[in-house]
Amino acid sequence: MTPNVGTIDRTLRATMGAVLLYLAFLSGLPLFTAPLFQYGAAAVGVVMLATSAFKICPLYSVLGFKTCKEC
């Protein structure tokens, strides 16, 4: 698979992934005490961090969308 996630997109994904993991496990907010929201936010956060790290978004590949200029 060829990279399809650009620098700005990667930065936003990494930031949002870290924020979601923080909210899920360290924030202590009442919303995230429910297992559905806690583990849901954690799963989405891990996926966002993974797509940021590998520069590949499977959904972008299916839709034929790219946010990187050098690809």
N, C-alpha and C positions, 0 to 999 in steps of 0.2 A: 504494500500500500504506500502511496506517495503522501507526503505531508500536505495537509490542507488547512491548517490552523496557523494564522499569522501571529506576529509578536503582540499586538494589542489584544487580540482575542485570547492568546495564551495567558497574558498578564491578568486579564479580567477573570478568566476561568480559575486560575490559581488562587486569586484573592477570594473569589466567591466560594471556592472549595474549602479554603482554610477557615473562612467565616462560618460556613455551615458546620464544619467539624467542631469548631469552638462552641457554637450555639448548641449543638447536639450533646456534647459531653462536659463542657466546662461552665456554661453560662448560668445554669441553675434557674432559668426562666420556667415558669409554670407550664407553658405550652410544650416544652421539650421534656417534661417528666413523663408524658404519655409515650409508651414504647413505639407507637406508630410514627409519631412525629420525630422522635429521637433517632430511630434507626433509619427512617426515611431520609432525614436530613443528612445522616452520616453516609448513606449509600450514594446520594446525589453528590455530596462533597467529594467522596473518593473517586467517583466517575469523572468529575470535573478536574480533579488533580491529575488523574491518569491521562485524560485527553490533552491536558496542558503539557504534561511531561513528554508524551510520545508524539505530539504535534499532529495527531490523527483523530478526527472525529468521524465515527462510522455513519452518523446521520448526515453529515456534510457529504460523505462519499455517495450515499444513496441519492441525495438531492442534487449532486453535481455542483456543490457550492464550495468556494474557496475564499479564505480571508488572507492568504499570504500572497505577496506580490512576486516572490522569487520562485514559486512553484510552477 
